[in-house]
Amino acid sequence: MTMDPLGEHRTRLFGLAYRMLGSRVEAEDVLQDAWLRIAAIDDMREPGPYLTTVVTRLCLDRLRAARARREVYVGPWLPEPLVSEDELPPDAAIELADDISFALLLALERLTPFERAAFLLHDVFDASFAEVSSVLGKSEVACRQLASRARKAVRSERKVPTASREEHQRLLGSFFQAIATGDVAGLKAVLHEDVVMLTDGGGVKLAALNPIYGRDKVARFFIKIAAKSARQWDDFTSRSATINGLPALLVYFDGELDQVQSIAVDAGKITAIYMVRNPEKLSHIRLN
């Protein structure tokens, strides 16, 4: 059996690549490219730093190309969902949710590639600025400035999560139940007044082309969609799952996965809804 050259570093490297790119498929492609590079090296004393540099630079190359593609992307772009069926210890679950939530990934999306890399390497993966400087090929002063700008931007875009996992799950259940039963009052009761909804159909599936803002508009959208779904499909069901470290829903129409719904929660209300319908981002989801 051929040994995995990435070895013990694979999980960490995948986490870095996914946070950089917001795509599970592209993150795996980057790791495969890194695998090919390190497999050709006979003797490597410090594979960790080398692989971090390789993966980061491969991601930077892909981000440059991705920005051009996303400029012509149809409707809002959302990250490719990461699904976990494993039960995580409470501390690990909180750390994971804080690390790869849709809210964080969307905040990272608004950064420049180098800002994103500096922020992730230093603030998330605890690399020193000397190490960040080596990876990015920039001075330590420049790397500090990049990370500082990124940190301020992320904090202004995304509130620190305060809801417990149980509250998150409760609101999600009430949310779907209200939609499934056409309970407008119940739906509005769990939505924040300034809730925002982003739907990603990728130009393939029907989705709102712009974000929808406000409790009334979001409620009307979902009640309308639920009524249409009831007429169009015989079976309209959901399944709970852990998506990007947080409770979320997999929604099925006639047994086929149609969408992933994830939410952000603050002060006992749903503040954001993320709906991924793009089939290319759902094709890897296979739950037993």
Secondary structure, 3 states (H helix, E strand, C coil): CCCCCCHHHHHHHHHHHHHHHCCHHHHHHHHHHHHHHHHCCCCCCCHHHHHHHHHHHHHHHHHHHHHHHHHCCCCCCCCCCCEECCCCCHHHHHHHHHHHCHHHHHHHHCCCHHHHHHHHHHHHCCCCHHHHHHHHCCCHHHHHHHHHHHHHHHHHHCCCCCCCHHHHHHHHHHHHHHHHHCCHHHHHHHEEEEEEEEEECCCCCCCCCCCEECHHHHHHHHHHHHHHHHHHCCCEEEEEEEECCEEEEEEEECCEEEEEEEEEEECCEEEEEEEECCHHHHCCCCCC
